[in-house]
């Protein structure tokens, strides 16, 4: 087991693992974690290296996958990864072996350009009001969690983007759902079609942006119905 910081909700008999995206941390799951706990899960949400309260370290995508696999118990009933967390989950899924994997708008398309890194670095200087204006769909709790996460985030972890889009297992080793955002999604229609031929189920969460579960939690739950 690694020394990743892990946030927990619930004490159910079933286990769920939630893996956050770039610039945020386990606080990204502030709403979904308790919902899953109410459904009978014990929910584990690690902070990836360079994020939250976890240590700095090796930010190669493979190393992040190693850290995740070492930090959480194997064979959870459910594993969810958002954005970068989806790539990390894909890197570790054959070792973790969840009963079901859900990838939320993972960047499996075109790798991000340098301007994306500059934009993410700039967000560290944003006020909470600026964050709220940018994430206009989000509830205040989500904005506060993001603002706190940005203060803890190590921008050097952006080197992980050099490994994007990562390797996804084909066919997926466990039943796998991809939840794509509706507004400027990472999963464009052509890629969605390719994923379906590879064995992934793909569903679009209507009216949502990239952080689907914070843009509209109810829509995320409806889109992922039968998988959670």
C-alpha positions as YAML, in Angstrom:
chain: A
units: angstrom
residues:
- id: 1
  name: UNK
  ca: [0.00, 0.00, 0.00]
- id: 2
  name: UNK
  ca: [1.27, 3.50, -0.81]
- id: 3
  name: UNK
  ca: [0.90, 6.53, 1.40]
- id: 4
  name: UNK
  ca: [-1.73, 8.27, -0.72]
- id: 5
  name: UNK
  ca: [-4.22, 10.25, 1.31]
- id: 6
  name: UNK
  ca: [-7.65, 8.62, 1.03]
- id: 7
  name: UNK
  ca: [-11.00, 10.19, 1.85]
- id: 8
  name: UNK
  ca: [-13.75, 7.79, 2.91]
- id: 9
  name: UNK
  ca: [-17.53, 7.79, 3.06]
- id: 10
  name: UNK
  ca: [-19.79, 5.06, 4.37]
- id: 11
  name: UNK
  ca: [-19.18, 1.64, 5.88]
- id: 12
  name: UNK
  ca: [-21.18, -0.63, 3.59]
- id: 13
  name: UNK
  ca: [-20.37, -4.15, 2.52]
- id: 14
  name: UNK
  ca: [-19.64, -3.09, -1.06]
- id: 15
  name: UNK
  ca: [-16.51, -1.15, -2.03]
- id: 16
  name: UNK
  ca: [-16.30, 1.75, -4.48]
- id: 17
  name: UNK
  ca: [-13.11, 3.54, -5.58]
- id: 18
  name: UNK
  ca: [-13.30, 7.09, -7.01]
- id: 19
  name: UNK
  ca: [-10.35, 8.62, -8.88]
- id: 20
  name: UNK
  ca: [-10.30, 12.39, -9.47]
- id: 21
  name: UNK
  ca: [-9.03, 14.47, -12.37]
- id: 22
  name: UNK
  ca: [-6.17, 16.93, -12.89]
- id: 23
  name: UNK
  ca: [-5.94, 20.00, -10.57]
- id: 24
  name: UNK
  ca: [-8.53, 18.67, -8.16]
- id: 25
  name: UNK
  ca: [-8.49, 15.94, -5.50]
- id: 26
  name: UNK
  ca: [-10.81, 13.63, -3.57]
- id: 27
  name: UNK
  ca: [-12.97, 16.64, -2.75]
- id: 28
  name: UNK
  ca: [-14.23, 16.44, -6.34]
- id: 29
  name: UNK
  ca: [-16.45, 13.60, -5.08]
- id: 30
  name: UNK
  ca: [-18.02, 15.67, -2.27]
- id: 31
  name: UNK
  ca: [-21.54, 14.89, -3.56]
- id: 32
  name: UNK
  ca: [-21.19, 11.49, -5.27]
- id: 33
  name: UNK
  ca: [-19.28, 9.91, -2.37]
- id: 34
  name: UNK
  ca: [-22.14, 10.32, 0.13]
- id: 35
  name: UNK
  ca: [-24.70, 9.20, -2.49]
- id: 36
  name: UNK
  ca: [-22.82, 5.95, -3.02]
- id: 37
  name: UNK
  ca: [-22.42, 5.53, 0.74]
- id: 38
  name: UNK
  ca: [-26.20, 5.81, 1.07]
- id: 39
  name: UNK
  ca: [-26.46, 3.01, -1.50]
- id: 40
  name: UNK
  ca: [-24.47, 0.67, 0.70]
- id: 41
  name: UNK
  ca: [-20.91, 1.30, -0.42]
- id: 42
  name: UNK
  ca: [-17.77, 1.98, 1.52]
- id: 43
  name: UNK
  ca: [-16.28, 4.67, -0.70]
- id: 44
  name: UNK
  ca: [-12.53, 5.27, -1.03]
- id: 45
  name: UNK
  ca: [-11.34, 8.38, -2.90]
- id: 46
  name: UNK
  ca: [-7.54, 8.72, -3.01]
- id: 47
  name: UNK
  ca: [-5.67, 11.93, -3.74]
- id: 48
  name: UNK
  ca: [-3.33, 11.15, -6.62]
- id: 49
  name: UNK
  ca: [0.37, 12.08, -6.23]
- id: 50
  name: UNK
  ca: [0.81, 15.84, -6.51]
- id: 51
  name: UNK
  ca: [-2.82, 16.45, -5.60]
- id: 52
  name: UNK
  ca: [-4.63, 17.05, -2.35]
- id: 53
  name: UNK
  ca: [-2.83, 15.76, 0.71]
- id: 54
  name: UNK
  ca: [-0.85, 13.06, -1.06]
- id: 55
  name: UNK
  ca: [2.93, 13.40, -1.49]
- id: 56
  name: UNK
  ca: [4.68, 14.73, -4.56]
- id: 57
  name: UNK
  ca: [6.54, 12.22, -6.65]
- id: 58
  name: UNK
  ca: [6.78, 10.52, -10.03]
- id: 59
  name: UNK
  ca: [4.04, 11.89, -12.25]
- id: 60
  name: UNK
  ca: [4.35, 9.51, -15.19]
- id: 61
  name: UNK
  ca: [0.96, 8.04, -15.99]
- id: 62
  name: UNK
  ca: [2.22, 4.50, -15.40]
- id: 63
  name: UNK
  ca: [3.50, 5.54, -11.97]
- id: 64
  name: UNK
  ca: [0.14, 7.06, -11.07]
- id: 65
  name: UNK
  ca: [-1.49, 3.76, -12.03]
- id: 66
  name: UNK
  ca: [0.99, 1.91, -9.83]
- id: 67
  name: UNK
  ca: [0.24, 4.24, -6.91]
- id: 68
  name: UNK
  ca: [-3.51, 3.72, -7.29]
- id: 69
  name: UNK
  ca: [-3.21, -0.07, -7.52]
- id: 70
  name: UNK
  ca: [-1.07, -0.15, -4.38]
- id: 71
  name: UNK
  ca: [-3.28, 2.24, -2.42]
- id: 72
  name: UNK
  ca: [-6.70, 0.60, -2.75]
- id: 73
  name: UNK
  ca: [-7.92, -2.95, -2.12]
- id: 74
  name: UNK
  ca: [-8.36, -5.17, -5.13]
- id: 75
  name: UNK
  ca: [-11.69, -6.44, -6.42]
- id: 76
  name: UNK
  ca: [-13.95, -3.48, -5.53]
- id: 77
  name: UNK
  ca: [-17.48, -3.69, -6.82]
- id: 78
  name: UNK
  ca: [-17.16, -0.31, -8.55]
- id: 79
  name: UNK
  ca: [-14.36, 1.98, -9.74]
- id: 80
  name: UNK
  ca: [-14.98, 5.42, -11.26]
- id: 81
  name: UNK
  ca: [-12.32, 7.62, -12.83]
- id: 82
  name: UNK
  ca: [-12.88, 11.17, -14.08]
- id: 83
  name: UNK
  ca: [-10.68, 12.76, -16.77]
- id: 84
  name: UNK
  ca: [-7.05, 12.11, -15.73]
- id: 85
  name: UNK
  ca: [-8.51, 9.72, -13.16]
- id: 86
  name: UNK
  ca: [-10.00, 7.74, -16.03]
- id: 87
  name: UNK
  ca: [-6.55, 7.33, -17.58]
- id: 88
  name: UNK
  ca: [-5.10, 6.32, -14.22]
- id: 89
  name: UNK
  ca: [-7.91, 3.83, -13.69]
- id: 90
  name: UNK
  ca: [-7.30, 2.39, -17.16]
- id: 91
  name: UNK
  ca: [-3.61, 1.98, -16.28]
- id: 92
  name: UNK
  ca: [-4.51, 0.05, -13.11]
- id: 93
  name: UNK
  ca: [-7.78, -1.67, -13.95]
- id: 94
  name: UNK
  ca: [-6.26, -5.05, -14.80]
- id: 95
  name: UNK
  ca: [-4.68, -5.14, -11.34]
- id: 96
  name: UNK
  ca: [-7.59, -3.67, -9.38]
- id: 97
  name: UNK
  ca: [-10.17, -5.79, -11.26]
- id: 98
  name: UNK
  ca: [-13.38, -4.00, -10.21]
- id: 99
  name: UNK
  ca: [-16.68, -5.67, -11.01]
- id: 100
  name: UNK
  ca: [-17.56, -2.55, -13.02]
- id: 101
  name: UNK
  ca: [-15.49, 0.40, -14.25]
- id: 102
  name: UNK
  ca: [-16.94, 3.80, -15.15]
- id: 103
  name: UNK
  ca: [-14.79, 6.28, -17.07]
- id: 104
  name: UNK
  ca: [-16.14, 9.84, -16.91]
- id: 105
  name: UNK
  ca: [-15.11, 11.92, -19.96]
- id: 106
  name: UNK
  ca: [-11.56, 10.50, -20.12]
- id: 107
  name: UNK
  ca: [-9.15, 12.32, -22.49]
- id: 108
  name: UNK
  ca: [-8.71, 9.41, -24.89]
- id: 109
  name: UNK
  ca: [-8.83, 11.69, -27.91]
- id: 110
  name: UNK
  ca: [-6.33, 14.33, -28.99]
- id: 111
  name: UNK
  ca: [-3.61, 15.04, -26.37]
- id: 112
  name: UNK
  ca: [-3.89, 18.50, -24.75]
- id: 113
  name: UNK
  ca: [-1.78, 21.33, -26.14]
- id: 114
  name: UNK
  ca: [0.56, 23.59, -24.16]
- id: 115
  name: UNK
  ca: [-2.18, 26.20, -23.86]
- id: 116
  name: UNK
  ca: [-4.23, 23.81, -21.70]
- id: 117
  name: UNK
  ca: [-1.38, 23.55, -19.19]
- id: 118
  name: UNK
  ca: [-1.02, 27.34, -19.10]
- id: 119
  name: UNK
  ca: [-4.74, 27.68, -18.48]
- id: 120
  name: UNK
  ca: [-4.67, 25.16, -15.61]
- id: 121
  name: UNK
  ca: [-1.67, 26.86, -14.01]
- id: 122
  name: UNK
  ca: [-3.47, 30.20, -14.21]
- id: 123
  name: UNK
  ca: [-6.43, 28.78, -12.30]
- id: 124
  name: UNK
  ca: [-4.30, 28.59, -9.15]
- id: 125
  name: UNK
  ca: [-4.49, 32.37, -9.00]
- id: 126
  name: UNK
  ca: [-8.22, 32.60, -9.46]
- id: 127
  name: UNK
  ca: [-10.50, 33.83, -6.73]
- id: 128
  name: UNK
  ca: [-13.37, 31.66, -5.61]
- id: 129
  name: UNK
  ca: [-15.69, 34.12, -7.37]
- id: 130
  name: UNK
  ca: [-13.83, 33.63, -10.65]
- id: 131
  name: UNK
  ca: [-14.08, 29.88, -10.26]
- id: 132
  name: UNK
  ca: [-17.80, 30.14, -9.58]
- id: 133
  name: UNK
  ca: [-18.29, 32.24, -12.72]
- id: 134
  name: UNK
  ca: [-16.35, 29.73, -14.86]
- id: 135
  name: UNK
  ca: [-18.09, 26.68, -13.38]
- id: 136
  name: UNK
  ca: [-21.48, 28.32, -13.51]
- id: 137
  name: UNK
  ca: [-23.38, 25.04, -13.24]
- id: 138
  name: UNK
  ca: [-21.68, 24.05, -9.98]
- id: 139
  name: UNK
  ca: [-23.10, 24.28, -6.49]
- id: 140
  name: UNK
  ca: [-21.12, 26.41, -3.98]
- id: 141
  name: UNK
  ca: [-19.78, 23.29, -2.22]
- id: 142
  name: UNK
  ca: [-18.20, 22.10, -5.47]
- id: 143
  name: UNK
  ca: [-16.57, 25.48, -6.08]
- id: 144
  name: UNK
  ca: [-15.14, 25.56, -2.56]
- id: 145
  name: UNK
  ca: [-13.70, 22.07, -2.95]
- id: 146
  name: UNK
  ca: [-12.11, 22.99, -6.28]
- id: 147
  name: UNK
  ca: [-10.63, 26.21, -4.88]
- id: 148
  name: UNK
  ca: [-9.09, 24.31, -1.97]
- id: 149
  name: UNK
  ca: [-7.77, 21.61, -4.29]
- id: 150
  name: UNK
  ca: [-6.08, 24.13, -6.57]
- id: 151
  name: UNK
  ca: [-4.21, 25.56, -3.58]
- id: 152
  name: UNK
  ca: [-2.85, 22.07, -2.78]
- id: 153
  name: UNK
  ca: [-2.10, 21.02, -6.36]
- id: 154
  name: UNK
  ca: [1.49, 20.72, -7.62]
- id: 155
  name: UNK
  ca: [1.59, 22.24, -11.15]
- id: 156
  name: UNK
  ca: [4.64, 20.11, -11.91]
- id: 157
  name: UNK
  ca: [2.21, 17.20, -12.18]
- id: 158
  name: UNK
  ca: [1.22, 18.62, -15.57]
- id: 159
  name: UNK
  ca: [4.09, 16.53, -16.98]
- id: 160
  name: UNK
  ca: [1.61, 13.64, -16.84]
- id: 161
  name: UNK
  ca: [-0.06, 15.16, -19.91]
- id: 162
  name: UNK
  ca: [2.94, 14.08, -21.98]
- id: 163
  name: UNK
  ca: [1.64, 10.51, -21.56]
- id: 164
  name: UNK
  ca: [-1.91, 11.32, -22.71]
- id: 165
  name: UNK
  ca: [-4.06, 9.69, -23.99]
- id: 166
  name: UNK
  ca: [-2.55, 6.67, -22.27]
- id: 167
  name: UNK
  ca: [-3.25, 3.04, -23.06]
- id: 168
  name: UNK
  ca: [-6.74, 1.68, -22.59]
- id: 169
  name: UNK
  ca: [-7.15, -2.09, -22.48]
- id: 170
  name: UNK
  ca: [-8.85, -3.54, -25.55]
- id: 171
  name: UNK
  ca: [-11.14, -5.28, -24.99]
- id: 172
  name: UNK
  ca: [-11.84, -3.95, -21.50]
- id: 173
  name: UNK
  ca: [-11.00, -6.60, -18.89]
- id: 174
  name: UNK
  ca: [-14.11, -5.79, -16.85]
- id: 175
  name: UNK
  ca: [-17.55, -4.43, -17.84]
- id: 176
  name: UNK
  ca: [-16.85, -0.77, -18.62]
- id: 177
  name: UNK
  ca: [-19.01, 2.30, -19.16]
- id: 178
  name: UNK
  ca: [-17.80, 5.59, -20.63]
- id: 179
  name: UNK
  ca: [-19.87, 8.62, -19.61]
- id: 180
  name: UNK
  ca: [-19.18, 11.39, -22.11]
- id: 181
  name: UNK
  ca: [-19.91, 15.05, -21.50]
- id: 182
  name: UNK
  ca: [-22.37, 16.74, -23.84]
- id: 183
  name: UNK
  ca: [-20.72, 20.18, -24.01]
- id: 184
  name: UNK
  ca: [-17.24, 20.05, -25.64]
- id: 185
  name: UNK
  ca: [-16.67, 16.43, -24.61]
- id: 186
  name: UNK
  ca: [-13.35, 14.58, -24.59]
- id: 187
  name: UNK
  ca: [-15.16, 11.68, -26.27]
- id: 188
  name: UNK
  ca: [-16.16, 12.87, -29.76]
- id: 189
  name: UNK
  ca: [-18.66, 10.80, -31.77]
- id: 190
  name: UNK
  ca: [-16.02, 9.07, -33.91]
- id: 191
  name: UNK
  ca: [-14.07, 8.01, -30.84]
- id: 192
  name: UNK
  ca: [-17.30, 6.91, -29.15]
- id: 193
  name: UNK
  ca: [-18.00, 4.62, -32.08]
- id: 194
  name: UNK
  ca: [-14.51, 3.15, -31.87]
- id: 195
  name: UNK
  ca: [-14.89, 2.55, -28.14]
- id: 196
  name: UNK
  ca: [-18.14, 0.69, -28.72]
- id: 197
  name: UNK
  ca: [-16.46, -1.62, -31.23]
- id: 198
  name: UNK
  ca: [-13.73, -2.26, -28.63]
- id: 199
  name: UNK
  ca: [-16.29, -3.41, -26.07]
- id: 200
  name: UNK
  ca: [-16.99, -0.27, -24.06]
- id: 201
  name: UNK
  ca: [-20.51, 1.00, -23.49]
- id: 202
  name: UNK
  ca: [-20.71, 4.74, -24.17]
- id: 203
  name: UNK
  ca: [-23.45, 7.07, -22.93]
- id: 204
  name: UNK
  ca: [-23.69, 10.86, -23.21]
- id: 205
  name: UNK
  ca: [-24.76, 12.87, -20.16]
- id: 206
  name: UNK
  ca: [-27.05, 15.51, -21.71]
- id: 207
  name: UNK
  ca: [-26.47, 19.15, -20.86]
- id: 208
  name: UNK
  ca: [-23.21, 18.60, -18.99]
- id: 209
  name: UNK
  ca: [-19.65, 19.77, -19.39]
- id: 210
  name: UNK
  ca: [-16.43, 17.94, -18.67]
- id: 211
  name: UNK
  ca: [-16.92, 17.54, -14.90]
- id: 212
  name: UNK
  ca: [-20.20, 15.72, -15.36]
- id: 213
  name: UNK
  ca: [-20.78, 14.79, -11.71]
- id: 214
  name: UNK
  ca: [-20.38, 18.40, -10.55]
- id: 215
  name: UNK
  ca: [-22.21, 19.99, -13.46]
- id: 216
  name: UNK
  ca: [-25.34, 17.93, -12.77]
- id: 217
  name: UNK
  ca: [-25.17, 15.05, -10.32]
- id: 218
  name: UNK
  ca: [-28.71, 13.88, -11.06]
- id: 219
  name: UNK
  ca: [-27.94, 13.66, -14.78]
- id: 220
  name: UNK
  ca: [-24.76, 11.73, -14.04]
- id: 221
  name: UNK
  ca: [-26.68, 9.26, -11.87]
- id: 222
  name: UNK
  ca: [-29.36, 8.83, -14.52]
- id: 223
  name: UNK
  ca: [-26.80, 8.38, -17.30]
- id: 224
  name: UNK
  ca: [-24.91, 5.76, -15.28]
- id: 225
  name: UNK
  ca: [-28.07, 3.95, -14.15]
- id: 226
  name: UNK
  ca: [-27.47, 0.24, -13.73]
- id: 227
  name: UNK
  ca: [-23.73, 0.68, -13.21]
- id: 228
  name: UNK
  ca: [-23.54, 2.30, -9.77]
...
